Amino acid sequence: MSPAPVSAPAPPARLRAASAADLVDAAVTGNPRALARLISLVEDASPQLREIMALLAPRIGRAQVIGLTGSPGVGKSTSTSALVGAFRARGLRVGVLAIDPSSPFTGGALLGDRVRMQEHTTDPGVYIRSLASRGHLGGLSWATPQALRVLDAAGFDVVLVETVGVGQAEVDIASLADCTLVLLAPGMGDGIQAAKAGILEIADVFVVNKADRDGAEHTYRELRHMIQLSGTRTTEEEWRPPVVKAVASRGDGIDEIVDAIAEHRAWMVGHGVLAARRRRRAADEIEQIALAALRARMGELFDGSLLDGLAGEVVAGTTDPYTAADRMIAGLAEGGTIVASSASHD
């Protein structure tokens, strides 16, 4: 498989006009342009998406999904690049989804992460794609779950998902990944922030990056102490997140991180956690797709006028929000036919 270059050219006209089946067939045989086209269709919410996902469904379930999150400046992109090299050294094919901040002008990804991973763009076993967050909270792009399916079906052994890096709110990755790495760095107050943000609840492996800096040992000890006092994941039947020190820019500690990921996976498989986590991921994905479809359907049927009328009734006190919501749901079930209360404009 040939990798996508940092500045990938637009897919040729024959791929842009290809059927969903042809695109899927090309992607699973390693065509990087077909991969790029499929992920672009995901981001654009193409009408072809339903057919594409149906074709991909029998091919998924092989890839291990690893999430990386942490505050800006902790070295997520450098760590991601180092992990790519470590997995490739083990003969594994690696996909990377780097969630970048969106441009305020075009809505596209700013591509900062891919610039820092250029060393891997000539490796035929690596595929790197930036996804624009487009204002989606939680550090991910709304298209991330379906983009993961594309890379999984294309035969990648490992998919690394790097979050935007906006701080404490980035907990969505825990529901998406098989293993979540939380990166911290000395001198940034991250240990205290971790306790505030509930990061202890989402981390499967902690990484104290930039461990050659002053204060690294203090951050390491503080994390271990908080894990011991957290009251969670402390029995023999629960996973205790290890804390690994690393200097990703030099490759120090990266093998230890990979070993910790492998130990976590073995524990999940042995305790039935991996299957349960993937079912929860699928349930969340189904729910989000259903909610998006309902919102779109509401917009098509009511063009905002019904919602505005019901809001007026709630403000006027002639109805309550629950009754208003029930009436809107009833209207959806009846194909959009609903009569606003005569008191809505009193």
C-alpha positions as a Markdown table, in Angstrom:
| # | Residue | x | y | z |
|---|---|---|---|---|
| 1 | Met | 0.0 | 0.0 | 0.0 |
| 2 | Ser | 1.3 | 3.4 | -0.9 |
| 3 | Pro | 0.9 | 6.1 | 1.8 |
| 4 | Ala | -0.9 | 9.4 | 1.4 |
| 5 | Pro | 1.6 | 12.3 | 1.1 |
| 6 | Val | 1.4 | 15.2 | 3.4 |
| 7 | Ser | -0.3 | 17.3 | 0.8 |
| 8 | Ala | -2.3 | 14.6 | -1.0 |
| 9 | Pro | -3.5 | 15.5 | -4.5 |
| 10 | Ala | -7.2 | 15.5 | -5.2 |
| 11 | Pro | -8.5 | 12.0 | -6.2 |
| 12 | Pro | -8.6 | 11.5 | -9.9 |
| 13 | Ala | -11.9 | 12.0 | -11.7 |
| 14 | Arg | -12.4 | 8.2 | -12.1 |
| 15 | Leu | -12.4 | 7.8 | -8.3 |
| 16 | Arg | -14.6 | 10.8 | -7.7 |
| 17 | Ala | -17.1 | 9.2 | -10.0 |
| 18 | Ala | -16.6 | 5.6 | -8.8 |
| 19 | Ser | -19.4 | 3.6 | -7.2 |
| 20 | Ala | -19.4 | 2.9 | -3.5 |
| 21 | Ala | -18.6 | -0.8 | -4.2 |
| 22 | Asp | -15.6 | 0.1 | -6.5 |
| 23 | Leu | -14.3 | 2.5 | -3.9 |
| 24 | Val | -14.5 | -0.1 | -1.1 |
| 25 | Asp | -12.9 | -2.7 | -3.3 |
| 26 | Ala | -10.0 | -0.4 | -4.1 |
| 27 | Ala | -9.5 | 0.7 | -0.5 |
| 28 | Val | -9.3 | -2.8 | 0.9 |
| 29 | Thr | -6.7 | -3.7 | -1.7 |
| 30 | Gly | -4.5 | -0.8 | -0.4 |
| 31 | Asn | -5.3 | 2.0 | -2.8 |
| 32 | Pro | -4.5 | 5.2 | -0.8 |
| 33 | Arg | -6.5 | 7.5 | -3.1 |
| 34 | Ala | -9.5 | 5.3 | -2.5 |
| 35 | Leu | -9.0 | 5.5 | 1.2 |
| 36 | Ala | -8.7 | 9.3 | 0.9 |
| 37 | Arg | -11.9 | 9.4 | -1.1 |
| 38 | Leu | -13.9 | 7.3 | 1.3 |
| 39 | Ile | -12.8 | 9.4 | 4.3 |
| 40 | Ser | -13.7 | 12.6 | 2.4 |
| 41 | Leu | -17.1 | 11.1 | 1.8 |
| 42 | Val | -17.4 | 10.4 | 5.5 |
| 43 | Glu | -16.5 | 14.0 | 6.4 |
| 44 | Asp | -18.9 | 15.4 | 3.8 |
| 45 | Ala | -21.8 | 13.1 | 5.1 |
| 46 | Ser | -22.2 | 11.9 | 1.5 |
| 47 | Pro | -25.5 | 10.2 | 0.5 |
| 48 | Gln | -23.2 | 7.2 | -0.5 |
| 49 | Leu | -22.2 | 6.8 | 3.2 |
| 50 | Arg | -25.0 | 4.3 | 4.1 |
| 51 | Glu | -24.0 | 2.0 | 1.2 |
| 52 | Ile | -20.3 | 2.4 | 2.0 |
| 53 | Met | -20.7 | 1.5 | 5.7 |
| 54 | Ala | -22.9 | -1.6 | 4.7 |
| 55 | Leu | -20.1 | -2.8 | 2.4 |
| 56 | Leu | -17.4 | -2.2 | 5.1 |
| 57 | Ala | -19.3 | -3.9 | 7.9 |
| 58 | Pro | -18.2 | -7.5 | 7.2 |
| 59 | Arg | -14.6 | -6.4 | 7.1 |
| 60 | Ile | -14.2 | -4.6 | 10.4 |
| 61 | Gly | -13.1 | -5.7 | 13.9 |
| 62 | Arg | -9.4 | -6.4 | 13.4 |
| 63 | Ala | -7.8 | -3.0 | 14.1 |
| 64 | Gln | -6.7 | -2.0 | 17.6 |
| 65 | Val | -7.7 | 1.6 | 18.3 |
| 66 | Ile | -5.4 | 3.6 | 20.5 |
| 67 | Gly | -6.3 | 7.2 | 21.6 |
| 68 | Leu | -3.8 | 9.8 | 22.6 |
| 69 | Thr | -5.0 | 12.9 | 24.6 |
| 70 | Gly | -3.6 | 15.5 | 26.8 |
| 71 | Ser | -3.2 | 19.3 | 27.1 |
| 72 | Pro | -1.4 | 21.3 | 24.4 |
| 73 | Gly | 2.3 | 21.2 | 24.6 |
| 74 | Val | 2.7 | 17.7 | 26.2 |
| 75 | Gly | 4.0 | 16.2 | 22.9 |
| 76 | Lys | 1.1 | 14.3 | 21.5 |
| 77 | Ser | 2.1 | 14.5 | 17.9 |
| 78 | Thr | 5.7 | 13.7 | 18.7 |
| 79 | Ser | 4.6 | 10.7 | 20.7 |
| 80 | Thr | 2.2 | 9.6 | 18.0 |
| 81 | Ser | 5.0 | 9.7 | 15.5 |
| 82 | Ala | 7.3 | 7.7 | 17.8 |
| 83 | Leu | 4.6 | 5.1 | 18.4 |
| 84 | Val | 4.1 | 4.7 | 14.6 |
| 85 | Gly | 7.8 | 3.9 | 14.3 |
| 86 | Ala | 7.6 | 1.4 | 17.2 |
| 87 | Phe | 4.6 | -0.5 | 15.7 |
| 88 | Arg | 6.1 | -0.5 | 12.3 |
| 89 | Ala | 9.2 | -2.1 | 13.8 |
| 90 | Arg | 6.9 | -4.9 | 14.9 |
| 91 | Gly | 5.7 | -5.4 | 11.4 |
| 92 | Leu | 2.2 | -3.8 | 11.9 |
| 93 | Arg | 0.4 | -1.6 | 9.5 |
| 94 | Val | -0.5 | 1.7 | 11.1 |
| 95 | Gly | -3.2 | 4.3 | 10.4 |
| 96 | Val | -3.3 | 7.7 | 12.0 |
| 97 | Leu | -6.3 | 10.0 | 12.4 |
| 98 | Ala | -5.0 | 13.3 | 13.6 |
| 99 | Ile | -7.8 | 15.6 | 14.8 |
| 100 | Asp | -6.7 | 19.1 | 14.0 |
| 101 | Pro | -8.3 | 22.4 | 14.9 |
| 102 | Ser | -10.5 | 23.7 | 12.2 |
| 103 | Ser | -9.6 | 26.8 | 10.1 |
| 104 | Pro | -12.0 | 29.6 | 11.0 |
| 105 | Phe | -12.2 | 30.5 | 7.3 |
| 106 | Thr | -12.6 | 27.2 | 5.5 |
| 107 | Gly | -13.6 | 24.8 | 8.2 |
| 108 | Gly | -10.7 | 22.5 | 7.1 |
| 109 | Ala | -8.0 | 21.0 | 9.3 |
| 110 | Leu | -4.9 | 23.1 | 9.9 |
| 111 | Leu | -2.7 | 20.1 | 9.4 |
| 112 | Gly | -0.2 | 20.8 | 12.1 |
| 113 | Asp | 0.0 | 17.2 | 13.2 |
| 114 | Arg | 0.8 | 15.8 | 9.7 |
| 115 | Val | 3.6 | 18.3 | 9.3 |
| 116 | Arg | 5.2 | 16.8 | 12.4 |
| 117 | Met | 4.8 | 13.2 | 11.0 |
| 118 | Gln | 6.5 | 13.7 | 7.7 |
| 119 | Glu | 9.1 | 11.0 | 8.4 |
| 120 | His | 6.4 | 8.4 | 7.9 |
| 121 | Thr | 4.9 | 9.6 | 4.7 |
| 122 | Thr | 7.2 | 7.5 | 2.5 |
| 123 | Asp | 6.4 | 4.3 | 4.5 |
| 124 | Pro | 4.0 | 2.1 | 2.5 |
| 125 | Gly | 2.7 | 0.6 | 5.8 |
| 126 | Val | 1.5 | 3.9 | 7.2 |
| 127 | Tyr | -1.5 | 6.1 | 6.3 |
| 128 | Ile | -2.0 | 9.5 | 8.0 |
| 129 | Arg | -5.1 | 11.6 | 7.7 |
| 130 | Ser | -6.1 | 14.8 | 9.4 |
| 131 | Leu | -9.7 | 15.4 | 10.3 |
| 132 | Ala | -11.0 | 18.9 | 11.1 |
| 133 | Ser | -12.8 | 19.1 | 14.5 |
| 134 | Arg | -15.2 | 21.6 | 12.9 |
| 135 | Gly | -16.2 | 22.8 | 16.3 |
| 136 | His | -17.0 | 19.4 | 17.7 |
| 137 | Leu | -16.4 | 19.3 | 21.5 |
| 138 | Gly | -14.5 | 16.6 | 23.3 |
| 139 | Gly | -11.4 | 16.7 | 21.1 |
| 140 | Leu | -12.6 | 14.6 | 18.2 |
| 141 | Ser | -14.3 | 15.1 | 14.9 |
| 142 | Trp | -17.9 | 13.9 | 14.4 |
| 143 | Ala | -16.6 | 11.8 | 11.5 |
| 144 | Thr | -14.0 | 10.0 | 13.5 |
| 145 | Pro | -16.0 | 6.7 | 14.2 |
| 146 | Gln | -16.8 | 6.2 | 10.5 |
| 147 | Ala | -13.2 | 7.1 | 9.4 |
| 148 | Leu | -12.0 | 4.5 | 11.9 |
| 149 | Arg | -14.3 | 1.9 | 10.2 |
| 150 | Val | -12.7 | 2.8 | 6.8 |
| 151 | Leu | -9.1 | 2.2 | 8.1 |
| 152 | Asp | -10.2 | -1.0 | 10.0 |
| 153 | Ala | -11.7 | -2.5 | 6.9 |
| 154 | Ala | -8.7 | -1.6 | 4.9 |
| 155 | Gly | -6.6 | -3.9 | 7.0 |
| 156 | Phe | -4.7 | -1.7 | 9.3 |
| 157 | Asp | -3.5 | -3.5 | 12.5 |
| 158 | Val | -3.4 | -0.3 | 14.6 |
| 159 | Val | -5.1 | 3.0 | 14.3 |
| 160 | Leu | -3.8 | 5.9 | 16.4 |
| 161 | Val | -6.3 | 8.7 | 17.1 |
| 162 | Glu | -4.7 | 11.9 | 18.3 |
| 163 | Thr | -7.1 | 14.4 | 19.8 |
| 164 | Val | -7.0 | 18.2 | 19.2 |
| 165 | Gly | -5.4 | 19.1 | 22.6 |
| 166 | Val | -7.8 | 21.6 | 24.2 |
| 167 | Gly | -7.4 | 20.5 | 27.7 |
| 168 | Gln | -9.7 | 19.0 | 30.3 |
| 169 | Ala | -12.8 | 18.5 | 28.1 |
| 170 | Glu | -11.2 | 15.8 | 26.0 |
| 171 | Val | -12.9 | 12.7 | 27.3 |
| 172 | Asp | -14.7 | 11.5 | 24.2 |
| 173 | Ile | -11.7 | 9.5 | 23.1 |
| 174 | Ala | -12.3 | 7.0 | 26.1 |
| 175 | Ser | -15.5 | 5.9 | 24.5 |
| 176 | Leu | -13.9 | 5.4 | 21.1 |
| 177 | Ala | -10.6 | 3.8 | 21.8 |
| 178 | Asp | -9.6 | 0.3 | 22.9 |
| 179 | Cys | -6.8 | 1.9 | 24.9 |
| 180 | Thr | -6.5 | 5.5 | 25.9 |
| 181 | Leu | -3.1 | 7.1 | 26.6 |
| 182 | Val | -3.2 | 10.3 | 28.7 |
| 183 | Leu | 0.0 | 12.3 | 28.2 |
| 184 | Leu | 1.3 | 14.8 | 30.8 |
| 185 | Ala | 4.4 | 16.8 | 31.1 |
| 186 | Pro | 6.3 | 18.2 | 34.1 |
| 187 | Gly | 6.0 | 21.8 | 34.9 |
| 188 | Met | 2.5 | 22.3 | 33.4 |
| 189 | Gly | 0.4 | 21.5 | 36.5 |
| 190 | Asp | -1.0 | 18.5 | 34.7 |
| 191 | Gly | -1.1 | 16.3 | 37.8 |
| 192 | Ile | -3.4 | 18.6 | 39.7 |
| 193 | Gln | -5.5 | 19.2 | 36.5 |
| 194 | Ala | -5.8 | 15.5 | 36.0 |
| 195 | Ala | -7.5 | 15.1 | 39.4 |
| 196 | Lys | -9.9 | 18.0 | 38.6 |
| 197 | Ala | -10.8 | 16.7 | 35.1 |
| 198 | Gly | -11.5 | 13.1 | 36.0 |
| 199 | Ile | -8.7 | 12.1 | 33.8 |
| 200 | Leu | -8.0 | 9.2 | 36.2 |
| 201 | Glu | -11.3 | 7.7 | 35.0 |
| 202 | Ile | -10.4 | 7.7 | 31.3 |
| 203 | Ala | -6.7 | 6.8 | 31.2 |
| 204 | Asp | -5.7 | 3.2 | 30.5 |
| 205 | Val | -2.0 | 4.2 | 30.4 |
| 206 | Phe | -0.4 | 7.4 | 31.7 |
| 207 | Val | 2.6 | 8.8 | 29.9 |
| 208 | Val | 4.8 | 11.4 | 31.6 |
| 209 | Asn | 6.5 | 12.8 | 28.5 |
| 210 | Lys | 9.5 | 15.1 | 28.4 |
| 211 | Ala | 10.8 | 13.1 | 31.4 |
| 212 | Asp | 14.2 | 14.7 | 31.0 |
| 213 | Arg | 12.9 | 17.9 | 32.3 |
| 214 | Asp | 13.0 | 19.1 | 35.9 |
| 215 | Gly | 10.0 | 18.1 | 37.9 |
| 216 | Ala | 9.4 | 14.9 | 35.9 |
| 217 | Glu | 10.0 | 12.6 | 38.9 |
| 218 | His | 7.6 | 14.7 | 41.0 |
| 219 | Thr | 4.9 | 14.4 | 38.3 |
| 220 | Tyr | 5.5 | 10.7 | 38.1 |
| 221 | Arg | 5.2 | 10.2 | 41.9 |
| 222 | Glu | 2.1 | 12.4 | 42.1 |
| 223 | Leu | 0.3 | 10.4 | 39.5 |
| 224 | Arg | 1.1 | 7.1 | 41.1 |
| 225 | His | -0.1 | 8.5 | 44.4 |
| 226 | Met | -3.4 | 9.8 | 42.9 |
| 227 | Ile | -4.0 | 6.4 | 41.3 |
| 228 | Gln | -3.5 | 4.7 | 44.6 |
| 229 | Leu | -5.9 | 7.1 | 46.4 |
| 230 | Ser | -8.5 | 7.2 | 43.6 |
| 231 | Gly | -10.5 | 4.3 | 44.9 |
| 232 | Thr | -11.1 | 3.0 | 41.4 |
| 233 | Arg | -9.4 | 0.2 | 39.4 |
| 234 | Thr | -7.7 | -1.1 | 42.6 |
| 235 | Thr | -8.9 | -4.7 | 42.9 |
| 236 | Glu | -7.3 | -7.7 | 41.2 |
| 237 | Glu | -10.2 | -7.8 | 38.8 |
| 238 | Glu | -9.7 | -4.1 | 37.7 |
| 239 | Trp | -7.1 | -2.5 | 35.6 |
| 240 | Arg | -4.6 | -0.2 | 37.4 |
| 241 | Pro | -3.3 | 2.3 | 34.9 |
| 242 | Pro | 0.5 | 2.2 | 34.7 |
| 243 | Val | 2.6 | 5.3 | 34.6 |
| 244 | Val | 5.4 | 5.3 | 32.0 |
| 245 | Lys | 8.1 | 7.9 | 31.7 |
| 246 | Ala | 9.2 | 8.9 | 28.2 |
| 247 | Val | 11.1 | 11.3 | 26.0 |
| 248 | Ala | 9.3 | 10.9 | 22.8 |
| 249 | Ser | 11.5 | 13.2 | 20.8 |
| 250 | Arg | 14.4 | 10.8 | 21.4 |
| 251 | Gly | 12.4 | 7.6 | 21.4 |
| 252 | Asp | 13.0 | 6.9 | 25.0 |
| 253 | Gly | 10.3 | 5.0 | 26.8 |
| 254 | Ile | 8.3 | 4.3 | 23.6 |
| 255 | Asp | 8.9 | 0.5 | 23.8 |
| 256 | Glu | 7.6 | 0.6 | 27.4 |
| 257 | Ile | 4.5 | 2.4 | 26.2 |
| 258 | Val | 3.9 | -0.3 | 23.6 |
| 259 | Asp | 4.4 | -3.0 | 26.2 |
| 260 | Ala | 1.9 | -1.3 | 28.5 |
| 261 | Ile | -0.6 | -1.1 | 25.7 |
| 262 | Ala | -0.1 | -4.9 | 25.0 |
| 263 | Glu | -0.6 | -5.7 | 28.7 |
| 264 | His | -3.8 | -3.7 | 28.8 |
| 265 | Arg | -5.1 | -5.5 | 25.7 |
| 266 | Ala | -4.3 | -8.9 | 27.2 |
| 267 | Trp | -6.1 | -7.9 | 30.4 |
| 268 | Met | -9.2 | -6.7 | 28.4 |
| 269 | Val | -9.4 | -9.8 | 26.4 |
| 270 | Gly | -9.0 | -12.0 | 29.5 |
| 271 | His | -11.7 | -10.2 | 31.4 |
| 272 | Gly | -14.2 | -9.7 | 28.5 |
| 273 | Val | -13.7 | -5.9 | 28.7 |
| 274 | Leu | -12.6 | -5.4 | 25.0 |
| 275 | Ala | -15.9 | -6.9 | 23.7 |
| 276 | Ala | -18.0 | -4.9 | 26.1 |
| 277 | Arg | -16.1 | -1.7 | 25.3 |
| 278 | Arg | -16.6 | -2.2 | 21.5 |
| 279 | Arg | -20.3 | -2.8 | 22.1 |
| 280 | Arg | -20.6 | 0.5 | 24.0 |
| 281 | Arg | -18.7 | 2.2 | 21.1 |
| 282 | Ala | -21.2 | 0.8 | 18.6 |
| 283 | Ala | -24.1 | 1.8 | 20.8 |
| 284 | Asp | -22.8 | 5.3 | 21.0 |
| 285 | Glu | -22.3 | 5.5 | 17.3 |
| 286 | Ile | -25.8 | 4.2 | 16.6 |
| 287 | Glu | -27.3 | 6.7 | 19.0 |
| 288 | Gln | -25.4 | 9.6 | 17.4 |
| 289 | Ile | -26.4 | 8.6 | 13.9 |
| 290 | Ala | -30.1 | 8.3 | 15.0 |
| 291 | Leu | -30.0 | 11.7 | 16.7 |
| 292 | Ala | -28.5 | 13.3 | 13.7 |
| 293 | Ala | -31.2 | 11.8 | 11.5 |
| 294 | Leu | -33.9 | 12.9 | 13.8 |
| 295 | Arg | -32.6 | 16.5 | 13.8 |
| 296 | Ala | -32.4 | 16.5 | 10.0 |
| 297 | Arg | -35.9 | 15.1 | 9.8 |
| 298 | Met | -37.2 | 17.8 | 12.2 |
| 299 | Gly | -35.6 | 20.4 | 10.0 |
| 300 | Glu | -37.2 | 19.0 | 6.9 |
| 301 | Leu | -40.7 | 18.7 | 8.3 |
| 302 | Phe | -40.9 | 21.8 | 10.4 |
| 303 | Asp | -38.4 | 24.2 | 9.0 |
| 304 | Gly | -38.0 | 25.7 | 12.5 |
| 305 | Ser | -41.5 | 27.2 | 12.7 |
| 306 | Leu | -42.9 | 24.5 | 14.9 |
| 307 | Leu | -40.0 | 24.6 | 17.3 |
| 308 | Asp | -40.3 | 28.4 | 17.5 |
| 309 | Gly | -44.0 | 28.1 | 18.1 |
| 310 | Leu | -43.6 | 25.5 | 20.9 |
| 311 | Ala | -40.9 | 27.7 | 22.5 |
| 312 | Gly | -43.3 | 30.6 | 22.5 |
| 313 | Glu | -45.9 | 28.4 | 24.4 |
| 314 | Val | -43.3 | 27.4 | 26.9 |
| 315 | Val | -42.2 | 31.0 | 27.5 |
| 316 | Ala | -45.9 | 32.0 | 27.8 |
| 317 | Gly | -46.5 | 29.3 | 30.4 |
| 318 | Thr | -49.3 | 27.7 | 28.3 |
| 319 | Thr | -47.3 | 24.4 | 28.1 |
| 320 | Asp | -44.2 | 22.8 | 29.6 |
| 321 | Pro | -41.0 | 21.7 | 27.8 |
| 322 | Tyr | -41.8 | 18.0 | 28.2 |
| 323 | Thr | -45.3 | 18.3 | 26.7 |
| 324 | Ala | -43.8 | 20.4 | 23.9 |
| 325 | Ala | -41.2 | 17.8 | 23.2 |
| 326 | Asp | -43.8 | 15.0 | 23.2 |
| 327 | Arg | -45.9 | 17.0 | 20.6 |
| 328 | Met | -42.8 | 17.4 | 18.4 |
| 329 | Ile | -42.1 | 13.7 | 18.6 |
| 330 | Ala | -45.7 | 12.9 | 17.8 |
| 331 | Gly | -45.5 | 15.2 | 14.8 |
| 332 | Leu | -42.5 | 13.3 | 13.6 |
| 333 | Ala | -44.3 | 10.0 | 13.9 |
| 334 | Glu | -47.3 | 11.4 | 12.0 |
| 335 | Gly | -45.2 | 12.8 | 9.2 |
| 336 | Gly | -44.9 | 16.3 | 10.4 |
| 337 | Thr | -48.6 | 17.1 | 10.9 |
| 338 | Ile | -49.0 | 19.0 | 14.1 |
| 339 | Val | -51.2 | 21.8 | 15.3 |
| 340 | Ala | -49.8 | 24.5 | 17.6 |
| 341 | Ser | -51.9 | 25.5 | 20.6 |
| 342 | Ser | -54.2 | 28.4 | 20.0 |
| 343 | Ala | -52.7 | 29.9 | 23.2 |
| 344 | Ser | -49.2 | 30.0 | 21.7 |
| 345 | His | -49.4 | 33.6 | 20.8 |
| 346 | Asp | -51.5 | 34.8 | 23.8 |
